[in-house]
Amino acid sequence: MGDEEKQTPATLEISMENGNLKEEKTTSNDEPEIKYGGIKAMPFVIGNETFEKLGTVGSSTNLAVYLTTVFNMKSVKATTLLNVFNGTTNLAPLIGAYLSDTYFGRYWTLGFASVFSFLGMVVLMLTAAISTMHPPKCAPGAVCAGPTSWQLAFLLSGFAFLIIGAGGIRPCNLAFGADQFNPNTESGKRGITSFFNWYYFTFTFAMMISVTGIVYVQSNVSWAIGLGIPAFLMLLSCVTFFVGTRIYVIVKPQGSPITSIVQVLVAATKKRGLKVPDNSAMSLFNYIPAKSINSKLPRTEQFRCLDKAAIITDENQINLDGTAANPWKLCSVQQVEEVKCLLRIIPIWSTSILYQIPLLQQQTYVVFQALQMDRRLGSTNFKVPAATYIIFTMLTLSIWIPLYDRIIVPFLQRLTGKDGGITLLQRMGIGMILAILCTVVSGLVEENRRHIALTRPPLGQTNKGGSISSMSGMWLIPQLALAGLSEGFNYIAQIEFYYKQFPENMRSIAGSAFFAGGALSNYLCGFLVSIVHQITSGSKTGDWLDDDLNKGKLDYFYYVIAGLGILNFGYFLLCAKWYRYKDADDSTVGMATKGI
């Protein structure tokens, strides 16, 4: 690691000449040279990503079935536990991003987190491999014994390790991969874009392998082997990551940007009695550090009360190097505008919370639907594992992304003259509409599935006694395909939106913003499941979320979520119309810079 730690600025170009890779080194007169690993580091970074995704996805995809069949949990309890687990897993990256930026740096954060993820998977494997680590097998029709306190505690310790691992991996993996390329050269920028494409490809690849091969082993061969495979893959991820250490560019932590945000809020509060002058160019502190990685932001009129933090008064002193003597009393216009960027993003970010709830149902209740449907493949006796149906979301996404990128985007660019064809907010809005349609279709399919189960001879019974409908599980494909299209529009646009609209020194926070929205979505989803279960248990219609879906009204639950999605879409339209993109000042506001 020695050489990487001594080098700070970026200067390696990777280009193509006569079909061969060519490296061009450039140096600065006053700073040491950084040797960017670039392409050479990618086998280790991408290898780490691939094995890590195979491991974590392979462990988590089938957890709903594992908890209900091996740990004998009720479906409502299992769903609530998974929502809390997934929510905490998505919230942890906020803490990981702070620790990475402030203390450890991305390399060590990723290293520690990978080890914790491996430990979590080993614990999950042991809960299946050792008979005393889980309840006895439940016979059909019998009263099932639930997990003991210590069995549940051991399971939750594995979840805790996985949460710590996700907290470090999710905010840092994309940024660490991008660190290996020089952002100041065209070849480096192309390398970063290429890395992002490979990242999404490996994620999709891992999901497809997990929901087919690994889920099949878990459901039909052995849970111990099925959970042992992801643990072994995570071990390979750790080994691959550390083997490439000498090639990596290891960026030192530069301190958390949260301090600057708090300084602006404190300074503006102290000067709340002042009036922002009309001639802001002369009266506001407009200092920008020479080595700042942030792009210069134009002053905007939104949140004018924050501009007071930059008002120069007689009490404020400025050092010889141009910095404020007391940054808690005087902040620059640049600092203020960076805080404004964050405040403008928050309403857009908040719309992602309700948006993701329909997609979460395609990972939990769609599995329970599949368990009570005809899962035979064609005329054969082979049964598709219930959790494997999620692959249709991934297939749709993997087909749609290149189609959209190579064919639809160029066409839209010629039609609209905009970079990308349509704006990021427009893509997010389309994703929301598709999510609403996905939920409505889910309700219609469930209504028909239950009707067939109650009016036609069943194919058999589940482990918990519910009759299996003769309706083919392939009818789940439309809703899963709509979920994939929705993710293709909204999820990718969200990540790109945060990456471009957050100030550059907040990239780790930007990386965790997407997961933080997912965290609150999981918590809210768990809350909705619990509330609907409690309210409807004593109603005339019966429990909507009964363990036996034939006795429940899952379609009603889907329609409630669709209604919430419509309300959320209206809120999103208001936020998008008000939003102003980061590089837009008040003199150039138009459709390309303001709103959708």
N, C-alpha and C positions, 0 to 999 in steps of 0.2 A: 504493500500500500504506500510505501514511502514516497515514490515519485508523484503519485496523484495528489498527495496532501500538500506538496510544495507548490503545486501549479494551480493558478486561479483563473486566468482568462482563457477563452476558447479559441483554438486556431488550427484546426485540421480540416482541409477540404478533401472530400471524396468525390471524384468525378469519373466519367467514362471517356476513354480515349482509345480509338481503334478497337472498341469492344472490350477493353481491359480496364480494371479499376486503377485509378491513379490517385495517389495521396499527395496533397500539396500542403506544406507546413509554412505558416506565417507566424511571425513573432512580433511582439510589441517591444519597443525600445526600453520601456521602464518596468515591464512585468515579465515574469518567467513564462515559458511556453507550456501550454497544456497539450498533451498528446491524446486526442480524442480517439477512443476505440472504434467508434462508428460501426461499420459492417462487421469488423472482427469481434466486437462484443455481442453482436446479435444472437449467435448460437447459444450463448450462455443466458442472456436475458430472456429470449424467446423460449428457450428450453425450460428455464425456471418457471416462466408464465404457464407454459403448456402443462407441465407436470403438476403445478400448483392448482390450476383450474380443474384438471382431471381428478385430483385428490379431493379438493373441497366440494366440487360439484357432485362427484361420485358419492361423497358421504352424505350430502344434504338433500339430494333430489328425492330420495325414497324414504325420508325420515317420517313422513306422515303414515306410511304403511308400516314402518318399523315400530313406531310408538303404539299403533293400534293392534298389531298382530303379535309382537314379541313382548311389549310392555303392558299389553292388555288395557290401554287407556281408552276412554270414551272419545269419540271423534271430536266432540266440542272441546274437551280438555286438551287433546293432542293438537288441534288447530290453534287454540289459544296459546299453548306453550310454544309452538313453532312461530307464531306471530311475534311473541315477546322475544324469542331467540333471534329471529331474523331482524327484528327492529333494533335490538341491542347490537347485533352484528353490524348493522348499517350506521348506527349512531357512534360506535367506537372510533371510526376513522376521523371524526372531529378531534378527539383527544390525540390520536396518532399523528395527525397533521401538525398539531401544536408542538408535540414533543419532538417530532422530526425537524421542524423549522427552527426550534429554539435550542435544543440540546444535542440530539443524536445524529442528525443528518439522515438522508434517505437510505444510504447503504446499510448502516447499522440497524436502523428501524426495520428494514426489510429482512435482514438476517435474523434478528431476534424474533420477529413475527412469524417467519417461516418455521422456526424451531417450535414455537408454541402451537402452530397449526398442526404440525406433525404429532406433537404430544396429544392434542385433542383427538386426532383420528385414531391414535393407538388406544386411547381410553374407550372410544366408541366401539372399536373392534373387540376389546376385552369384555364389554357388556354383552356382546353376542357370543363370544367364544367360550366364556366361563358360565356354566349353568347357574351358579349361585349369584351371578350378577344381574339376572333378570327373572321375572316371575315364571312359574311353571306354565307349560303350554296349555292353552285353553281348548277344551273339547267343544265341538259344535253343540249349541243349545244349553251348555252348562254355564253356571255362574263363574265368571272369570276372576281369578285373584289378581289384584293390582300389585304394583311394585311396592316393596317395603321402603321405609324412610332412607336406609343406607343405600339401597339399590338406586333410588331416585337421586340421592346425593352424588353417587359416583357418576351417574349419567350427566348430571348438571355440571360436574367438574369438567367433563369432556367438552360440554358446550362452552364453559368459561374459557378454556384454552383456545377453542376455535374463535371466540369473540375477540380475545387478545390478538390472535393471529390476523384476523380480518382488520382489526383496528390499525395495524401497521402496514399490511400489504396493500389494502385498497387505496389509500391516499397517496402512496409512494410509487407503486409499480409503473404507472404510465410516465410519471415525471422522471423516475430514475432511468427508464429506457430512453426518454428524450434527452437526458443529460449526456448521453454518449455521443451526441452529434453536435457539431458547431452550429448554433442558431444564427450566426452572422454570415454564413455563406449559403449560396443557392443549393449546393449539393447537400449541406447539412439540413436545410429546410426540407428538401426532398426526402432525406433519410428519416426525418421525424414523421413526415406524412406516411411514409412506407411502414414505419414501425407501428403507427396507429392502426393501419390496415391489417397488419399481421396480428396485432393484439386482438382485434375483433374477430379475426379468422380463428385464432387459437381458442378464444372463448366459445365460439360457435362449435368448433370441432370438439372441444372438451364436453360441451353439453350433449352433443349427439352421441359420443362414445359412452358417456355416463348413463344417459337415459335408455340406451339400448343394451350394450354389453354388460356394464357393471350392474344395472338394475336387474337384468335377466339373472345374473349369478346370485344376486341377493334374494330374489323372489323364488327362484327355482332350484338353486343348488345349495347355497349355504349363506346365511347372514354373516357368519364369521369370516368366510372367504371373501364375500362381497364387500365387507367393510375393511378387510385386510388389504385388498388390492389398492384402494385409495390411500391407505396409510403408507404402503410401499412406494406409491407414486409421489407422495409428498416428501418422503425421504430422498427420492431421486431429485426432486425440486430443490431441496436444501443443498445437496451435494453439487448440483449443476451451478447453483448460484455462487457458492463459495469458491469453486474451481476457477471461475472467471475473474477473481478479485484483482489480479495483477493487470488486467486489461482495462478495468473500469475507470472512468472518470468519477472520482468521489468528491462531491461538492460539500464543503463544510457548511454547517448550519449558520445562517446569517441573522438569526433573531426573529422573533415572531412579529408580524405586522400588526398584531392586535394592540401592541403598545401605542403605535401611531394612531390607531383608531380611537383609543381611549383618550389620548392627548387632545385630539380635535374636539371630542365631546366635552372634556373638562374645560378647555380654553373657551369654547363657545358658550358654555354655561356661565363662566366667570364674567364674560363680556355681554351677557344677555341684555343689559340695559343700553348698549350702544346701538347706533343706527348705521347700517351698511351704507357707505358713501356712494354717490353716483359715479364719481371718477375712481373706479376700483383699481385701475392700472397704477395709480400713484399712491393710493392709500392702503393697499393690501400687500402683505408680505408674499413675494413671488419667487422665493428661493427654490432651486432644484439642485440636488447634489450632483456633482460631476460624474460619479460612477453609479448613479441610480439605474437599475435595470428596468424601471417603469417608463413607459412611453409618456410624453408630455400630454396632459389633458387640458382642453380648453375650459374656461370658466363657464358654468351654466347657471341659470336662474332658479332651478329647482332647489329646494331646501336652503333658501337664502339665509335662514337663521344660522346655519353652520358657517357662513362666510365671516361671521363675527370673530371666529377663531383666528382669522388672518389679518384683522385690523391692527395696524401699528399705532400704539399709543405712546405717551411720554414714558410710561413705566417700562415698556419693552426695550430690551437692549439686544443688539446684534453683534455677534463676534466678528473678528477680522476676516474669518474665512467665509462669512456670509450666513452662517447658521444662527438660529435663535439662541440667546443665552439661556433662556428658560423655555423649553419646548412645551411645558404644561401651561404656559400663558400666551404663547405666540406660535401659531402653526402656519405653514405655507399654503398658498392656494392649491398647490399640487396635492398636499395631504388632504385638504378639505374635499377636493374633487374625487379623490380615491375613496373617501368615506361615502360620498354621494353615490358613487358607483355601486357600492355594497348595499346601500339603502334602496336603490332603484331595483336591484336584483331580487331583494327579499320578497316582494309581492309576487313576482313571476315564479320564484322558487316555491312559494306557499301553495301555488296551484297544483304542484306535482304531488302533493300529499294525497288529495282525494283522487287524482287521476290514476294513481298506481293501484288503488284498491281492486278494480275489476281484474287487473292482470294478476294480482296475488291469488284471486280465486281460481285462476287457471293453473295454479301450482298446488292447491290444496283440495278444494271441493271437487275439482274436475277428476282427481284421482279417486275420490269416493264414488263419483258417478260411474267411472269406468269399472269399479269393482262390482257394480250391480248392472252391468251391461254384457252383451255377448262379445267376448274378447277373442273369439276364435278367428284365426286368419284364414279366410276363404272357407274351403270345404275340409281343411285339415283340422286336427285336434290341437294344434299349437295355439296356446293362449298368449296374447300380447300382455306383458306385465302392465298393470294399471298405470304406473308412473311413466312408462315409456311413451304414452300418447303425447307427452309434452314435447317430443321430438318434432312434432308437426309445427310447433311455434318456431323452433330453431331452423327447420327446413325452409319455412316461409321467409324467415329473416335472411338466411344465407342466399336464397335465390333473389330476394328483392333488392338487397344492398348493391350488388354489381349491376343489376338491371337499372336501378335508379341512378347510380353514379355514371354509368357509361352511355345510357340512352336517354333517359328522361331529363336529367340535369342539362345536358347540352341543348336539348330541344327547348326547355324552359328558359335557358339563358338567351337563346336567339329570340324567344318570344317576349321576354320581359326586360332583357338588357341588364339583369341583376346578376351579380356573382352568386353562383349556386342556384340560379333559377328563381327560387323563392326565398324569403327571409327565414331565419331560424325560428322566429315566433310563429310564422305561418306553418312551418313544418310541425311545430309542437301542437298547434291548434288542430291540424289534421289528425295527428295521433290521438288527441282527446276524443274526437268524433268517432274514430275507429274503435276506441275502447268502449264507448257507449254502445255502439252497434254490437260489439263482442258480447257485452253483458246481456243485451236483449236477446240475441241469438242463443246464449247459454240458457236463459229462462225458457225459451220456446222448446229447446231440445230436452231439457229436464222435464218440462210439462208432458211432452210426448213420451219420454222414457217411462215416467211413472204411470201414465195411462196404460201403456202396453203391459207393464209389469202387473197391474191390477186386473186387467181384462183378458190376458192371454196366459196360457200355461207357462210357468217359469222354467228356466233352464237348470235351476238348482238353487242352492242357498250359499250365502257367504258364511264365513267363520262365525259371524255374530247373528246368524239366523235370518237375515234379510233375503228375500227372493231375488233372483237374478233375472232381469228383463231380457226378452228375446231380441230387443232392439240392438243393432250392431254398434259397437264402440266407435266405428268409423264416423258416426254422426257427430262425434266430438270434433272432427277435423275443422269444420267451418269456424267455430268459435276460437279454436287454437290458431288457425291461420289469421283471423282478424287480430288476435292478440299479437302475433308476430309482426304484422304490418304496422300495428300501432306502435310497437317498440321501435321498428325501423324508422318511423317518422319522429316520435317524441323522444325516446331515450337518447338516440344518437345526437339529435338536435340539442337536447338539454346539456349533454356533456360538452359539446362544441360551444354552446352558448356561455356556459360557465367559464370555459377555458379562454374565450376571447373577451368576455366582458368583465371578468375580475381583473384588477391590477396585477401586473406580472409577478410582484412579490407575494401575491396571495394564491399562487397556483396550487399549493398543497391544500389550502382551504377550498379552492374551486374543485379540486379532485374529490374532496369529501362532501361537498354540498349535495351532489347527486345521491350519495348514500344516506346522508342525513334526512333527505326527503323520504327516501325509502324506509328509513327507521320509523319516522312518525306515521307513515302509511301502515306499516306492520302493527304498530301499537293501536292505531285507530281501527284497523281491521279486526284485531283481537277484541277490542272494546265492542265493536258492532256485533261480532259473533256472540259474545257473552250477553249483551243486552237483548238481542233478538231471541236468544235461547231462553232467557229468564222471563221475558214478557210473554212469549207465545206458548210457553210450557203449560200454562193453565187456561189458555184461550179455547174457544170453540173449534178453531181450525186445527188445534194441536200444535206440538212443537215443530216449528218450521225446519229446524236443524236436527231432527231426530237421527239417532245412529242408523236406523233403517230409513233410507231416503224414501222408500215407498210409503212410509207413514208420515213423512214430513212434507214441507212445502218449500223446498229449496228454490223453486222458480220464483216464489214471492220475494225471497231474499235477493235474488238477482235483480228483480225489477226495482226494489228499493235502492240498490246500488246504482242502477242506471239513472234513477231520478236524481240522486246526489251528483252523478257525473254531469247531468244537464245543468244543474245549478252551478257547479264548479266551472263549466265551460263558459257560462255567462260572466262569471267573475274573472276568468282568464281574459276574455275579450276586453273588459274594462282596464285591466292591468296592462295588457299589451298595447292598447291605444295610448295609454299614459306614458309608457316606457320610452326612454331616450337612449339610443346606443352610445357606447363609451366615447367614440371618436367624433361625436356630433356636438357642435356648439350652437348657440341660439340663433346665429345668423345663417346657418345652413340647414335648418330643420326642414325635412321633407318626408315623403313616404319611405325613403330608404333609411332614414335615421331616426324617425319618431314613430312609435307604435308599430303596427303590423304592416 
